[in-house]
Amino acid sequence: MNSISNSSLTDFYHSTASKFATETKSPQLILSLNEKIILKNGESIFDWKNLELMVDDLKKFDLIAVLLNKKIRFNKIKTLDTGFNIYTFSLFFNSNFLRVIFLFPNNEIPYEENFKNLIEFSFNFYGNIPISEESKINNLYPDFSYKIMKKIESYFVSNEEKGVIAHFYIQNLDYYYSYFNEEFADQIHIEIKKEIKKFLKEKDLFFRFSQNSYITYSHNCNSSTVKERYKDVLFELKNLVIQFQLEFYDVDFKTFKKQSFWDKALAFQSKLS
């Protein structure tokens, strides 16, 4: 039996994936597997090098991708004056991260079914590629582990100290991006940040984890204290009230470093539409 060479398999993937990519209505698309770009397809509407740089930013959505379990969650990151928006999404399968960044007409909304053939083909083609344990950790907590966890860790003088992590999960704002304008939706995020920061103490930490998630950390206190402090938080812009969920977690020196903790802390975020 004749074996198929790696180059032949790569050519087969590229030609078939390119065919499926043309069905997505995206005129320009980049798809990467973990750290490697495996498909660039379409016209040069937006500078390819800048798109490639944006791929790395998708790592911040990896934890959400794990929790969503192969469900696509689009994130609009830029509106172009050429009549297109730039969207991203990240998917997790068999310990691999498939990341896509693409252009889409600004008068249309992308849907998961638009990408079904491309994603299913990529899953089937690359689904059995092994990934090292070290890469799993780096992919799962990219900037999140090095920035947030290190910041929290710096507050601990002894292993006996405790703190509180609060997670604000904001309702999906895609409607406001689609039917108003990006400036209006961005203003919502500005108001959200201002409102949360009104209730922070001087040394509290504040992070925006994703499009819909904001996290704070308060040291040397318990969840009941922080809950009382946040009881009057209200996100409002021009008589529009933004819904949110708020969860509190008491942590010690070891808790916040565990993947299982963040899986639990962020898992509830799909409850809001």
Backbone as a ProteinNet text record, in pm:
[ID]
protein_1_A
[PRIMARY]
MNSISNSSLTDFYHSTASKFATETKSPQLILSLNEKIILKNGESIFDWKNLELMVDDLKKFDLIAVLLNKKIRFNKIKTLDTGFNIYTFSLFFNSNFLRVIFLFPNNEIPYEENFKNLIEFSFNFYGNIPISEESKINNLYPDFSYKIMKKIESYFVSNEEKGVIAHFYIQNLDYYYSYFNEEFADQIHIEIKKEIKKFLKEKDLFFRFSQNSYITYSHNCNSSTVKERYKDVLFELKNLVIQFQLEFYDVDFKTFKKQSFWDKALAFQSKLS
[TERTIARY]
85	0	88.4	62.1	140.7	96.8	194	162.6	150.2	73.8	57.1	158.5	232.6	335.7	272.1	350.8	302.1	268.3	350.7	324.5	194.4	164.3	38.3	-80.2	-66.3	-172.9	-193.7	-83.9	-93.7	-163	-124.7	-188.2	-337.1	-370.7	-510.7	-588.7	-528.5	-596.9	-618.2	-513	-520	-623.3	-625.1	-719.1	-863.6	-885.4	-1021	-1067.5	-979.6	-1015.7	-1042.8	-965.4	-987.4	-1124.7	-1163.7	-1296.3	-1404.9	-1389.9	-1489.4	-1487.1	-1369.2	-1357.6	-1435.9	-1441.8	-1516.7	-1666.8	-1712	-1854	-1891.8	-1794.4	-1821.7	-1868.8	-1865.5	-1895.3	-1786.6	-1678.2	-1567.6	-1470.2	-1442.9	-1350.3	-1203.5	-1175.7	-1037.1	-1038.1	-956.4	-964.6	-829.7	-797.1	-678.2	-721.5	-671.9	-703.4	-572.3	-563.5	-439.9	-472.3	-377.8	-387.1	-277.1	-318	-222.5	-135.5	-9.1	78.2	103.8	47	81.8	-35.9	-12.6	-114.5	-122.4	-241.6	-256.6	-339.3	-400.3	-475.4	-485.6	-448.6	-475.1	-554.1	-672.2	-759.4	-828.1	-833.9	-910.6	-826.5	-891.7	-827.9	-749.1	-665.5	-587.9	-661	-777.2	-855.1	-791.5	-751.1	-681.5	-540.7	-443.1	-303.7	-284.9	-231.1	-216.8	-129.9	-24	65.5	-6	-91.6	-167.1	-268.9	-328.8	-421.6	-348.3	-229.6	-150.8	-115.3	-86.5	-56.3	-177.7	-297.6	-420.8	-448.3	-399.4	-422.9	-372.6	-258.8	-200.6	-290.5	-366.7	-457.3	-570.6	-596.1	-705.4	-678.6	-555.9	-524.4	-605.8	-642	-714.8	-855.3	-902.1	-1033.6	-1026.2	-906.6	-891.3	-969.4	-967.1	-1038.9	-1188.5	-1240.9	-1382.1	-1409.9	-1316.4	-1333.6	-1345.6	-1265.1	-1272.6	-1410.7	-1460.1	-1588.4	-1705.2	-1693.1	-1801.6	-1806.1	-1697.7	-1695.2	-1741.7	-1659.3	-1679.5	-1790.3	-1848.2	-1946.2	-1873.4	-1910.3	-1843.3	-1901.2	-1813.1	-1854.2	-1775.4	-1844.4	-1777.2	-1745.7	-1632.5	-1594.3	-1557.9	-1635.7	-1603.5	-1497.8	-1386.2	-1274.9	-1241.3	-1295.7	-1262	-1361.2	-1396.1	-1477.9	-1389.8	-1392.9	-1309.2	-1391	-1324.3	-1394.9	-1416	-1379	-1399.1	-1532.4	-1614	-1743.4	-1741.3	-1634.7	-1623.4	-1591.2	-1630.8	-1588.8	-1488.9	-1398.2	-1307.2	-1359.5	-1378.3	-1426.8	-1322.1	-1334.1	-1249.6	-1332.8	-1284.1	-1333.5	-1225.5	-1234.5	-1136.9	-1211.8	-1171	-1235.5	-1133.9	-1180.7	-1094.9	-1143	-1049.7	-1086.5	-963.8	-983.7	-873.6	-743.2	-754.7	-639.3	-572.3	-640.1	-587.2	-676.4	-616	-691.5	-690	-808.7	-825.2	-874.4	-796.4	-830.1	-854.4	-959.8	-994.9	-1013.8	-956.9	-981.2	-1022.8	-1130.7	-1187.7	-1259.5	-1272.6	-1352.1	-1492.7	-1591.3	-1730.1	-1802.3	-1893.7	-1965	-2032.2	-2017.9	-2070.8	-2222.4	-2288.3	-2434.8	-2491.9	-2404.1	-2446.5	-2386.6	-2447	-2398.8	-2350.7	-2229	-2181.9	-2254.4	-2277.8	-2342.1	-2255.7	-2273.6	-2192.7	-2206.6	-2329.7	-2351.2	-2272.5	-2236.4	-2156.1	-2019.6	-1970.5	-1835.8	-1835.2	-1952.1	-1965.7	-1872.6	-1874.9	-1793.7	-1643.8	-1602.7	-1460.5	-1413.4	-1491.2	-1450.4	-1455.4	-1561.4	-1571.2	-1456.6	-1422.2	-1311.9	-1180.1	-1157.8	-1034.8	-1030	-1145.7	-1151.5	-1108.9	-1169.3	-1142.9	-999.2	-946.2	-812.3	-704.1	-723.5	-621.1	-656.5	-770.1	-821.7	-735.4	-644.2	-563.4	-420.1	-393.5	-258.4	-234	-130.1	-104.6	-46.4	-63.5	-6.6	57.1	169.9	241.5	168.8	196.9	134.6	174.1	298.5	345.4	267	243.2	168.9	24.9	-32	-170.4	-183	-88.6	-94.1	-75.9	22.2	47.4	-70.1	-134.3	-247.9	-370.2	-390.9	-511	-507.9	-392.5	-378.7	-267.2	-291.1	-185.1	-144.9	-193.2	-162.2	-231.5	-342	-421.4	-338.2	-264	-185.3	-70.4	-3.1	116.9	86.6	-25.7	-60	-144.1	-262	-353.9	-301.9	-262.4	-218.9	-93.8	-0.1	121.2	90	-4	-44.3	-104.3	-195.5	-259	-154.2	-65.8	37.1	125.3	148.5	236.9	179.3	48.7	-15.4	7.1	44.7	56.9	194.9	195	317.9	337.6	226.3	231.9	125.8	142.9	48.1	-84.8	-91	-214.2	-312.5	-268.7	-355.7	-460.8	-570.5	-679.5	-725.6	-804.6	-859	-986.6	-1043.4	-1170.6	-1160.3	-1197.8	-1208.8	-1356.6	-1390.4	-1527.6	-1529.9	-1626.9	-1638.6	-1769.3	-1758.2	-1873.8	-1887.2	-1998.2	-2020.9	-2134.3	-2103	-2195.3	-2275.3	-2397.9	-2481.3	-2415	-2451.9	-2399.7	-2436.1	-2335.8	-2357.4	-2359.8	-2366	-2363.7	-2475.9	-2591.7	-2706.3	-2670.7	-2603.7	-2571.5	-2463	-2370.2	-2270.6	-2337	-2438.2	-2499.2	-2602.4	-2681.3	-2795.1	-2778.2	-2673.9	-2642.7	-2510.4	-2404.2	-2273.5	-2167.6	-2048	-1939.9	-1908.2	-1919.2	-1889.5	-1984.5	-2113.2	-2212.1	-2178.7	-2146.6	-2112.5	-1984.5	-1887.1	-1763.2	-1789.5	-1885.6	-1920.2	-1980.7	-2053.1	-2108.3	-1994.9	-1889.6	-1775.8	-1705.6	-1698.7	-1638.3	-1717.3	-1851	-1936.1	-1926.8	-1915	-1900.6	-1772.7	-1663.8	-1536.8	-1545.9	-1604.4	-1617.2	-1700.7	-1809.5	-1899.6	-1831	-1761.9	-1693.6	-1585.5	-1508.5	-1397.1	-1443.3	-1569.9	-1625.1	-1626	-1634.5	-1650.6	-1521.6	-1413.4	-1287.4	-1213.4	-1144.4	-1054.1	-921.4	-837.4	-714.8	-627.1	-610.3	-518.3	-588.5	-719	-790.1	-738.8	-741.5	-700.9	-823.8	-809.1	-919.3	-867.5	-937.7	-897.2	-1019.8	-1002.7	-1103.5	-1053.4	-1124.5	-1078.6	-1119.2	-1239	-1287.1	-1392.2	-1458.7	-1562.5	-1671.2	-1698	-1809.9	-1769	-1641.7	-1599	-1502.7	-1537.1	-1450.2	-1422.5	-1299.2	-1259.1	-1191	-1226.7	-1158.1	-1099.9	-997.2	-938.8	-920.8	-968.3	-954.7	-879.7	-773.9	-688.2	-727.7	-701.1	-726	-869.6	-965.4	-1106.2	-1181.4	-1312.3	-1391.5	-1502.2	-1569	-1667.8	-1787.1	-1828.3	-1943.5	-1912.9	-1788.9	-1748.3	-1752	-1697.4	-1693.1	-1834.3	-1913.9	-2052.6	-2130.9	-2112.7	-2179	-2133.6	-2003.7	-1950.1	-2007.8	-2031.7	-2077.8	-2230.7	-2303.4	-2448.6	-2519.9	-2458.3	-2523.5	-2469.4	-2392.3	-2339.3	-2454.6	-2455.5	-2558.5	-2493.6	-2508.7	-2454.1	-2565.7	-2551.9	-2659.3	-2598.8	-2656	-2611.7	-2733.8	-2762.9	-2877	-3006.6	-3034.2	-3154.3	-3153.8	-3043.4	-3029.6	-2957.8	-3023.4	-2964.3	-2905	-2776.1	-2705.6	-2712.2	-2758.9	-2767.4	-2628.3	-2613.4	-2488.4	-2510.3	-2420.8	-2414.1	-2288.8	-2294.4	-2180.8	-2160.3	-2040.9	-2006.9	-1882.5	-1876.3	-1765.1	-1696.5	-1564.1	-1486.6	-1378.4	-1386	-1279.6	-1161.4	-1042.5	-924.8	-811.2	-727.5	-605.6	-485.8	-367.8	-244.9	-239.2	-306.8	-300.1	-420	-537.4	-661.9	-659.6	-621.2	-633.3	-534.2	-440.4	-343.1	-390.1	-503.9	-550.9	-643.6	-623.5	-711.6	-855.4	-873.2	-1007.7	-1084.6	-1012.9	-1079.8	-1135	-1052.2	-1097.2	-1204.3	-1197	-1304.1	-1437.8	-1438.1	-1561	-1600.4	-1504.1	-1531.9	-1590.4	-1550.4	-1594.3	-1702.8	-1735.9	-1829.5	-1971.1	-2009.7	-2147.2	-2180.2	-2080	-2099.3	-2195.2	-2233.9	-2323.4	-2470.6	-2501.7	-2640.9	-2708.2	-2628.9	-2687.2	-2680.5	-2783.2	-2781.7	-2716.8
-119	0	123.7	218	340.1	435.6	491	587.9	726.7	812.8	950.3	1036.3	1116.2	1199.3	1311.4	1365	1476	1597.5	1622.1	1737.4	1719.8	1596	1569.2	1591.1	1549.5	1570.7	1719	1791.5	1936.1	2004	1965.6	2021.7	1988.6	1865.4	1824.3	1907.6	1925.8	2006.5	2147.8	2208.3	2347.8	2368.7	2282.4	2298.8	2276.9	2175.6	2147.4	2254	2293.1	2395.9	2529.6	2560.9	2684.5	2683.5	2567.4	2554.6	2581.7	2522.2	2543.4	2687.3	2749.2	2887.1	2982.9	2953.2	3040	3035	2931.9	2920.1	3000.2	3058.3	3128.4	3272.1	3322.7	3462.7	3557.6	3500.2	3583.5	3603.2	3727.6	3750.8	3736.5	3730.6	3717.3	3645.6	3542.1	3455.6	3393.9	3385.2	3314.3	3212.2	3090.9	2985.2	2930.1	2916.6	2864.3	2749.6	2659.4	2548.1	2567	2590.6	2621.9	2740.6	2722.2	2835.2	2848.9	2760.6	2756.4	2797	2890.4	2928.2	2817.6	2760.6	2648.6	2685	2805.1	2846.2	2997.9	3052.9	3193	3192.8	3253.3	3241.9	3375.1	3411.4	3528.1	3642.2	3759	3878.3	3950.4	4043.8	4124.4	4255.2	4245.2	4363.9	4434.8	4355.1	4406.4	4347.2	4425.7	4381.2	4245.3	4148.4	4012.2	4006.3	4085.5	4081.8	4127.4	4229.1	4276.3	4172.1	4100.7	3993.1	3882.1	3849.4	3744.3	3782.8	3910.6	3956.7	3942.7	3963.5	3952.4	3808.4	3712.5	3571.7	3540.9	3596.9	3569.2	3619.2	3727.2	3780.1	3683.9	3589.6	3494.2	3402.4	3394.6	3308.8	3347.3	3474.9	3517.7	3458.9	3401.9	3339	3186.8	3132.4	2986.8	2920.7	2983.2	2922.8	2917.7	3023.7	3025.2	2917.2	2897.2	2792.9	2655.9	2630.6	2502.4	2483.7	2588.7	2579.6	2567.9	2630.3	2624.5	2491.7	2414.6	2279.5	2276	2330.3	2329.7	2423.3	2502.8	2601.4	2731.6	2789.7	2911.4	3032.3	3116.6	3244.1	3352.9	3430.3	3533.4	3655.2	3718	3842.5	3943.4	4051.2	4154.7	4245.9	4261	4336.4	4464	4479.9	4601.2	4623.3	4749.8	4787.6	4861	4816.6	4876.3	4971.9	5070.9	5165.1	5107.3	4980.1	4912.6	4838	4850.9	4784.1	4647.3	4619.4	4489.9	4508.5	4408.3	4398.2	4284.1	4293.7	4183.6	4109.8	3979.5	3893.8	3787.6	3730.5	3618	3514.5	3392.7	3292	3186.9	3117.6	3015.3	2890.8	2773.8	2646.9	2548.8	2463.6	2365.9	2225.3	2138	1999.8	1910.9	1797.8	1701.2	1767.8	1857.7	1928.7	2023.3	2058.6	2154.2	2277.3	2392.1	2515.3	2555.7	2568.1	2614.5	2758.2	2850.1	2991.8	3048.7	3128.9	3187.1	3337.5	3412.4	3555.9	3587	3664.1	3678.8	3812.2	3852.2	3968.6	3922.8	4008.1	3975.8	4105.9	4105	4227.7	4292	4424.5	4488.9	4501.9	4464.5	4464	4324.3	4229.7	4092.8	4046.3	3943.7	3886.3	3743.9	3708.7	3570.7	3473.3	3354.2	3250	3124.7	3041.2	2920.5	2831.4	2824.3	2736.2	2782	2912.4	2961	2892.3	2850.4	2795.6	2644.9	2584.3	2443.3	2352.5	2361.3	2271.5	2290.9	2416.7	2445.7	2390.3	2412.4	2369.9	2217.9	2156.4	2010.5	1943	1996.7	1940.1	1954.7	2071.5	2094.1	2005.5	1987.8	1896.3	1755.8	1708.8	1571.2	1553.7	1656.9	1646.2	1655	1746.2	1771.1	1716.9	1650.4	1611.9	1520.7	1446.1	1350	1395.9	1522.2	1572.7	1587.2	1524.1	1534.3	1670.1	1709.7	1836.1	1811.4	1871.8	1846.8	1909.8	1858	1912.9	2058.5	2091.9	2228.9	2323	2279.7	2362.3	2379.2	2273.9	2283.3	2395.2	2400.9	2502.3	2641.2	2655.8	2786.3	2833.6	2740.5	2778.4	2812.4	2737.6	2756.7	2888	2921.6	3045.8	3129.1	3190.2	3267.3	3387.2	3506.9	3624.6	3615.9	3543.4	3535.1	3484.3	3375.7	3318	3409.4	3464.6	3541	3680.3	3734.7	3869.6	3868.1	3806.6	3810.2	3727.5	3603.8	3518.9	3572.7	3625	3680.2	3805.2	3884.9	4004.9	3967.1	3868.8	3824.8	3766.5	3685.1	3620.5	3722.8	3835.7	3937.6	3998.9	3980.8	4036.8	3949.3	3824.2	3730.7	3738.6	3777.2	3779.8	3645.4	3581.2	3449.6	3358.9	3228.6	3132.2	3129.9	3196.6	3196.3	3304.6	3398.4	3508.8	3460.4	3535.8	3502.1	3626.1	3603.3	3714.8	3673	3765	3738.7	3777.9	3685.8	3713.7	3730.9	3840.8	3865.8	3864.4	3796.3	3785.9	3849.6	3960.4	4024.7	3968.3	3901.4	3853.8	3935.7	4006.8	4101.3	4032.8	4077	4020.8	4037.2	3954.6	3961.4	4096.4	4166.9	4299.9	4299.7	4181.9	4174.7	4255.6	4257	4332.4	4479.8	4535.8	4678	4707.5	4613.3	4629.1	4627	4540.7	4517.4	4624.4	4668.6	4753.8	4899.8	4930.3	5068.8	5099.5	5108.9	5123.9	5082.7	5065.7	5016.8	5116.7	5248.8	5349.9	5340.2	5310.7	5298	5178.9	5065.1	4945.3	4967.2	5036.2	5064.9	5155.2	5246.5	5335.5	5257.4	5150.2	5063.2	5005.9	4958	4901.7	5008.5	5129.4	5238.2	5263.7	5264.3	5286.9	5171	5048.6	4931.8	4943.6	4977.3	4992.9	5101.8	5216	5326.6	5286.6	5213.7	5174.2	5077.8	4977.3	4880.9	4951.3	5037.6	5102.9	5197.7	5243	5327.1	5254.2	5121.3	5042.3	4972.2	4995.7	4931.4	5006.9	4932.4	4992.6	5023.5	5100.1	5151.1	5041.4	4928.8	4825	4707.8	4718.1	4612.3	4602.7	4483.2	4461.4	4454.6	4502.7	4504	4457.1	4358.7	4305.7	4287.3	4311.8	4271.1	4141.9	4031.8	3901.8	3874.8	3919.4	3896	4000.4	3982.8	4074.6	4092.5	3989.2	3992.7	3972.4	3957.2	3922.5	4024.6	4068.1	4155.5	4088.5	4096.4	4028.7	4129.1	4120.4	4202	4110.2	4159.4	4084.3	4178.4	4134.4	4211.3	4125	4180.4	4102.4	4122.1	4017.7	4020.1	4057.5	3993.6	4011.6	3886.5	3880.8	3763.8	3803.6	3702.9	3728.9	3809.1	3789.5	3864.9	4014.7	4049.9	4190.8	4251.5	4181	4232.3	4235.6	4136.4	4132.5	4254.4	4289.1	4406.7	4534	4539.6	4657	4673.4	4559.9	4565.3	4563.7	4568.4	4549.2	4658.1	4775.7	4886.5	4908.8	4814.2	4827	4824.1	4920.1	4927.8	4975.5	4898.5	4936.2	4999.6	5129.2	5202.5	5304.5	5314.1	5411.3	5462.4	5591.7	5654.5	5576.4	5548.7	5475.1	5328.2	5281.9	5140.4	5069.2	4969.7	4894.9	4764.7	4744.1	4625.5	4517.2	4400	4289.4	4229.5	4174	4106.9	4005.2	3909.8	3815	3845.8	3818.6	3846.7	3730.6	3673.2	3561.1	3596.6	3541.9	3569.5	3439.3	3445.1	3325.7	3361.2	3297.3	3310.5	3224.2	3282	3206.7	3220.2	3118.1	3124.7	3123.7	3103.2	3113.7	3011.7	2897.4	2792.4	2790.9	2830	2812.3	2877.6	3005.3	3080.5	3034.7	2945.4	2895.6	2768.7	2715.1	2587.6	2606.3	2525	2528.9	2497.4	2401.2	2360.9	2477.3	2567.1	2683.4	2774.1	2804.6	2895.5	2831.6	2700.3	2631.1	2656	2644.3	2665.8	2812.8	2899.4	3042	3102.9	3051.4	3109.8	3028.9	2911.8	2822.7	2877.8	2961.2	3006.6	3113	3159.8	3277.8	3259.6	3137.6	3115.9	3137.6	3175.9	3190.6	3313.2	3415.5	3536.4	3530.9	3584.1	3586.3	3714.6
0	0	0	-87.4	-94.2	16.5	86.1	190.3	130.4	198.2	153.1	226	154.3	216.9	298.5	392.3	474.8	390.3	288.1	201.7	124.4	82.2	12.3	104.1	231.2	328.8	354.3	364.1	386.2	269	147.2	27.6	24.6	63.1	66.4	167.8	286.2	387.4	335.9	282.5	241.1	131.4	31	-79.9	-34.7	49.3	96.1	194.4	286.3	383.5	314.2	211.7	136.4	69.8	18.4	-43.2	59.8	179.6	284	334.5	333.8	380.9	292.5	162.7	72.1	99.2	171.2	203.2	327.3	394.6	520.6	500.8	377.9	345.6	395.3	445.2	490.3	374.8	334.8	222.9	260.9	391.7	438.3	572.6	583.5	701.4	732.1	862.4	909	1013.2	1000.2	1094.9	1148.3	1280.4	1339.7	1433.9	1446.2	1539.6	1642.7	1769.4	1874.5	1832.2	1810	1776.8	1626.2	1544.7	1403	1314.3	1223.1	1125.2	1019.3	1001	907.4	784.9	785.6	666.9	661.3	544.6	513.9	384.8	387.4	271.1	240.7	112.8	71.2	19.2	9.4	-44.4	63.7	20	113.6	141.7	205.7	240.9	360.1	459.1	576.9	575.2	616.6	609.6	677.1	601.4	652.7	778.2	781.8	897	1023.9	1009.6	1125.4	1171.5	1075.2	1111.8	1186.3	1138.7	1202.8	1347	1369	1503.7	1594.5	1538	1616.8	1659.4	1581.4	1615	1755.2	1791.6	1922.7	2035.6	2008.8	2111.2	2142.1	2052.2	2074	2192.9	2237.9	2351.6	2475	2486.1	2605.4	2610.7	2497.6	2496	2510.6	2532.8	2535.4	2648.7	2766.1	2878.5	2850	2790.3	2752.9	2650	2556.1	2454.5	2517.7	2621	2691.2	2753.2	2817.8	2886.4	2789.5	2672.6	2574.5	2500.3	2504	2447	2301.9	2214.8	2069.1	2020.3	2107.7	2065	2031	1917.7	1875.2	1947.9	1997	2055.3	1984.4	1900.2	1822.1	1908.6	1879.1	1944.4	1836	1827.7	1729.2	1787.6	1717.2	1774.4	1698.4	1576.9	1502.1	1387.7	1363.7	1248.1	1148.4	1022.9	919.1	833	774.4	686.9	546.8	528.4	399.7	395.2	501.3	503.3	569.5	645.3	712.4	859.9	939.5	1079.1	1090.4	1188	1216.3	1339.1	1323	1431.2	1463.3	1582	1620	1694	1695.6	1788.3	1809.7	1921.7	1957.7	2001.5	1949.5	1981.7	2039.1	2128.5	2193.8	2159.3	2117.8	2087.9	2101	2169.6	2187.4	2232.3	2327.5	2384.4	2286	2177.9	2081.1	2075.3	2042.7	2026.1	1878.9	1824.4	1687.5	1694.9	1639.6	1649.2	1509.6	1497.6	1368.2	1384.6	1292.7	1286.3	1143.8	1127.1	993.2	975.9	851.3	815.5	779.1	809.7	776.6	744.3	644.1	607.6	728.4	741.6	862.1	863.6	752	751.3	775.7	812.2	841	973.1	1031.2	1156.1	1129	1170.6	1148.9	1240.7	1189.8	1268.9	1266	1365.9	1377.2	1255	1200.4	1085.4	962	955.7	843.1	837.5	954	963.9	986.3	979.6	1015.8	935.6	803	719.9	743.4	753.2	773.9	907.9	1011.9	1145.7	1158.9	1109.7	1118.4	1042.8	927.6	850.4	927.4	986.3	1062.3	1185.9	1252.6	1366.6	1324.7	1216.6	1172	1124.9	1060.7	1003.3	1110.6	1207.1	1307.3	1446	1457.5	1588.2	1670.5	1609.9	1684.5	1709.2	1678.6	1701.1	1850.3	1905.5	2049.6	2084.4	2208	2254.3	2390.8	2415.3	2539.8	2658	2778	2898.6	2918.5	2886.9	2902.9	2811.9	2686.1	2592.3	2636.6	2696.4	2745.5	2847.9	2940.7	3045.8	2986.2	2897.3	2837.9	2753.4	2682.7	2599.1	2682.5	2791.7	2870.7	2947.4	3004.3	3078.1	3016.2	2903.2	2838.2	2923.1	2892.3	2972.2	3107.6	3112.7	3235.1	3351.3	3330.1	3438.3	3478.3	3379.5	3408.9	3462.4	3421.8	3465.6	3592.6	3584.8	3698.6	3815.8	3788.7	3899.3	3967.3	3890	3949.4	4031.5	3982.7	4056.2	4190.2	4189	4313	4408	4352.1	4434.3	4505.9	4441.5	4499.6	4626.9	4649.9	4768.4	4892.2	4872.3	4983.8	5048.4	5176.2	5253.8	5321.9	5358.4	5420.3	5359.6	5375.5	5319.9	5394.4	5509.2	5589	5544	5463.8	5422.4	5322.4	5313.8	5222.3	5147.6	5044.5	4967.7	4898.8	4820.2	4752	4605	4518.7	4375.2	4342.4	4277.9	4233.5	4080.9	4024.1	3878.6	3833.3	3760.6	3698.4	3557.5	3530	3393.8	3333	3223.9	3161.2	3051.1	3030	2924	2787.7	2693.1	2556.8	2494.3	2442.4	2385.9	2233.8	2171.2	2025	1961.7	2026.7	1972.4	1956	2056.2	2053	1949.6	1930	1824.1	1687.4	1672.5	1541.2	1504.2	1602.3	1569	1610.5	1685	1714.3	1644.6	1719	1657	1757.9	1709.4	1794.5	1905.3	1873.9	1973.2	2092.2	2063	2169.9	2258.9	2196.7	2273.8	2353.9	2294.4	2367	2487.2	2471	2581.7	2697.6	2664.6	2769.3	2854	2787.6	2860.7	2945.3	2893.8	2971.1	3099	3085.1	3201.9	3301.5	3248.6	3335.9	3419.3	3355.2	3426.1	3532.7	3495.1	3589.2	3709.7	3684.6	3793	3889.7	3835.2	3922.4	4004.5	3939.6	4007	4117.9	4110.4	4216.8	4350.6	4346.4	4468.4	4511.8	4441.1	4474.7	4584.3	4668.6	4764.5	4695.4	4763	4700.3	4641.3	4710.3	4664.6	4594.5	4570.2	4497.7	4354.2	4299.1	4159.7	4070.6	3948.8	3853.2	3717.7	3656.3	3526.6	3437.8	3311.3	3212.6	3150.2	3175.8	3130	2985.9	2946.8	2810.4	2777.4	2664.8	2619.9	2725.2	2801.7	2896.1	3041.7	3068.8	3203.8	3263.4	3385.1	3462.5	3596.6	3641.2	3764.4	3857.7	3986.6	4086.4	4193.2	4259.6	4371.5	4489.9	4606.3	4730	4831.4	4887.8	4977.1	5123	5202.8	5347.1	5382.3	5317.2	5350.8	5307.9	5336.6	5299.7	5203.2	5145.9	5040.9	5090.9	5216.7	5267.9	5272.7	5305.3	5308.3	5168.8	5072	4935	4874.9	4906	4856.6	4905.5	5029.4	5085.9	5014.2	4981.2	4913.6	4773.4	4703.3	4564.8	4550.4	4660.5	4653.3	4573.2	4561.2	4490.4	4349	4298.2	4161.9	4061.2	3969.1	3865.3	3736.4	3630.4	3501.2	3417.8	3392.4	3324.2	3229.1	3110.7	3010.8	2935.4	2951.5	2883.4	2907.4	3032.3	3075.3	3033.6	2977.3	2942.6	3057.6	3114.3	3225	3170.8	3195.2	3147.7	3255.2	3217.4	3311.9	3338.2	3457.3	3489.1	3600.4	3606.2	3716.5	3797.1	3926.6	4011.3	4107.6	4104.4	4191.5	4273.1	4394.6	4485.6	4526.3	4537.2	4571.2	4672.9	4788.5	4888	4844.3	4843	4797.5	4898	4901.7	4981.2	4886.6	4941.6	4862.8	4748.6	4764.5	4663.2	4568.5	4618.8	4543.3	4405.9	4400	4274.7	4167.5	4202.3	4105.2	4034.4	4076.6	4022.6	3904.1	3800.4	3683.7	3723.5	3815.4	3855.9	3917.9	3987.1	4045.4	3936	3834.5	3728.9	3641.3	3623	3550.7	3620	3752.2	3829	3830.1	3851.9	3865.5	3739.3	3623	3496.7	3427.1	3478.4	3410.2	3407	3502.6	3509.2	3406.2	3331.2	3249	3132.1	3096.6	2982.5	3018.1	3140.6	3181.9	3123.4	3086.6	3030.4	2879.5	2812.8	2666.1	2617.2
[MASK]
+++++++++++++++++++++++++++++++++++++++++++++++++++++++++++++++++++++++++++++++++++++++++++++++++++++++++++++++++++++++++++++++++++++++++++++++++++++++++++++++++++++++++++++++++++++++++++++++++++++++++++++++++++++++++++++++++++++++++++++++++++++++++++++++++++++++++++++++++

